Amino acid sequence: MDGLAEAPDLFDAEHRALLAARAAHAAGPADAHAALGELLAAYERLLRETRRLVRRSDRAELEMTRLNQRLQDLAGELQYRATHDPLTGVLNRAAIIERVNQLFGRGGLSLIVLDIDHFKRVNDSFGHPVGDRVILGVVACLQQVVLPPALIGRVGGEEFTVLLPHDDAAAAEAVAQLARRAIEAHAFGLPDGSRVTASFGVSCLPCGASFDEAYGQADEALYLAKRGGRNRVAHASGDLHAQTG
């Protein structure tokens, strides 16, 4: 004996009524009428109980379906939050690093690193809400010119990356120039009416490289663009391209 009580039979009354009906049938017609009445009552009880159990089962199944959907929604939301910047909705630094390293396993790519010029002045002069508006405006400009399968990421406060799945230096520079001009022309609505510009560094590396290599070269190029007067595009080769238009 395992000490566990035997589970009750939900249909014990119906089973006993069936046994009584069988006994009455075997005994003869005298007892059959009463036994038949008991059997009918038991059968009705069985139908009611079965319907109740089916309804309960249906409700439980519906609730489980809803819970599973909610769990899937929560998992998707957590995944999104883990990979996207909360302010702008573009990929965060960790996600960009992961994507770059994944793509380097299959081929070469280009990485554009851009930094908003004099962004500290914006925050210091007008406050962080205005600074956030500038960041959102820069992302909107990038989204106008950066087309899939290219990816946009935010890797720092005012620093962004554009990941291009090819190592075509001319094409990468063209994208950077389009983005630079879009930011330069955008109406950010700063209280003093000043413009917002950005400086760009571009690197192009072959298959087998890493994010650290690509970012390091692009960041050096970005420093060159800053030192050359800002609102510029510089390439990791050392080429500096002044603003045009």
Summary of the structure (lengths in Angstrom):
residues: 245
radius of gyration: 35.5
end to end distance: 90.7
largest distance: 113.9
contacts: 728
relative contact order: 0.11
helix: 57%
strand: 13%
